[in-house]
Amino acid sequence: MPGPNASLNDEKAPQDSSIETEFNRQAVQEALESILATPLFRSSRNYTAFLRFVVDRRLEGRTEDLKERSLGVDVFGRRFRGETRAETDL
């Protein structure tokens, strides 16, 4: 299990099926739902979609999906036309 200094950019999250890991995942999910219930997140679909996407991908060990293009397309429904760097309003 990663320590407190583990990076979101780790290749893969550990796939440990222990009770402790499942408890931690459940605690993260509960914390996520608590955060999403706050007025700031309730009033913003974009904030909610972004935070849920990032947390879900991390818990699934799919941090390679946390890139500008996938966030724009998968979270915000954007269609990119050409080079990602040319899209300045994401």
N, C-alpha and C positions, 0 to 999 in steps of 0.2 A: 504494500500500500504506500502511495507517495506521502512524503512528509509535508509539513506545513509550508515548505519553500518550493514545492513542486510547481512547475510552470504549466500554464494552459497549453503550451506548445509541445508537451510531451507527445511522442509518437502515438502511443496507445495508452489508455487508462488500464490499469491492471484488471484482469478478468477473474478476480478472486470471487468465489461464490460463498464465502464464509458468512456466517450470521452477522459478524461485525461490519463487513462491507455492505451487506444488504441494509443493515440498520443505518449506516452512513448515507447510503443512497436515499433511503426513506427520509432521513433528517434533512438532506439537501432539498428533496422535493417539497417537504413541508415548509422549509424556509423560503423556497421559491414562491410557493403559493401565498405565503404570508406577505412577501414583498409585492407580489402582483396585486394583492388586495388593497394596497395603499392608494390614496387618492391620485398620486402622480402617475402610477401605472394604470389605474382604472381609466384615467382620462386620455391615455395615449396607446393606441393600437400598435404603433411603431415601437415604443419602449417595451411593451409587453412581448411582442413577437421577437424582438431582438434578444431580450434576456432569456426567454424560454428557449430559443434556438441555441444560444451559446451554452446554457446549462445542460440541455438535453444532449447536445453533441459531446460535451465533455464527459457526461455520465456514460454515454455509449462508447467512449473511446474513439470518437471520430473527429478529433481536433483538426485533422487535415481539411475538414470542411469549413473551417473558420478563416475564410479568405474573402477579400473584398467582393469578388465576383459572386461567390455562392451566397454571401450575405445579401447582396443587392438583389439577386434573382430569387432565392429561396425565402428570404425574410420580407423583403420590401416589394416583391413582384416586379422588379425592374427588368427591362430588356436592354441589354447592352448592344450598342452599335459600334463595333470595332474595338479599338484599344481601350482597356479598362481605365488607364490613366487619364484618358480624355474626358471621362465622366466625372466632372468636378462637383456635381450637386447631390451625390449619394449621401 
